[in-house]
Amino acid sequence: METLDMPETSEITEALWTPVCKYTELEPGRGVAALVGGAPVALFRLGDGSLHAVGNLDPFSGASVISRGITGMRADGTATVASPMYKDVFDLATGVALDAPEVRLPVYAVRRHRGTVWVGPDVTSVSDKDAELLTMATSAV
């Protein structure tokens, strides 16, 4: 029987998840910018305590400003962020621009563990391998 050289679960977790900051350092309703695996990410803690991470690059202006956007909640419960550039509004769960559904921000996995906020891979990826690694990493923690 052939044995596969699989990385240790902790190696997978460390490769996929990046610690960004302490949860208590995030002000509800305000965003912060972080560089995660070379990608600009906007991280938000909403008033209900939930965490969201999306790409920080505004697809309409090309500026890295989403973290400075205004968060809000639609009547249907959709958490949103409005870009400070042209005021385009994005769904924080899907990254979709509400007025231009063909445009979207990347959405990143985010979690809170022992008081630290961790940002994971881009979950808008369609790669089965990425989804499998994400599942392995989250089930191991």
Secondary structure as UniProt FT lines:
FT   HELIX           9..16
FT   STRAND          18..22
FT   HELIX           23..25
FT   TURN            28..29
FT   STRAND          31..36
FT   TURN            37..38
FT   STRAND          39..45
FT   TURN            47..48
FT   STRAND          51..55
FT   TURN            59..61
FT   HELIX           66..68
FT   STRAND          70..73
FT   TURN            75..76
FT   STRAND          79..82
FT   TURN            84..86
FT   STRAND          89..91
FT   TURN            92..94
FT   STRAND          96..97
FT   TURN            98..99
FT   STRAND          100..104
FT   STRAND          107..113
FT   TURN            114..115
FT   STRAND          116..122
FT   TURN            123..124
FT   HELIX           128..140
//
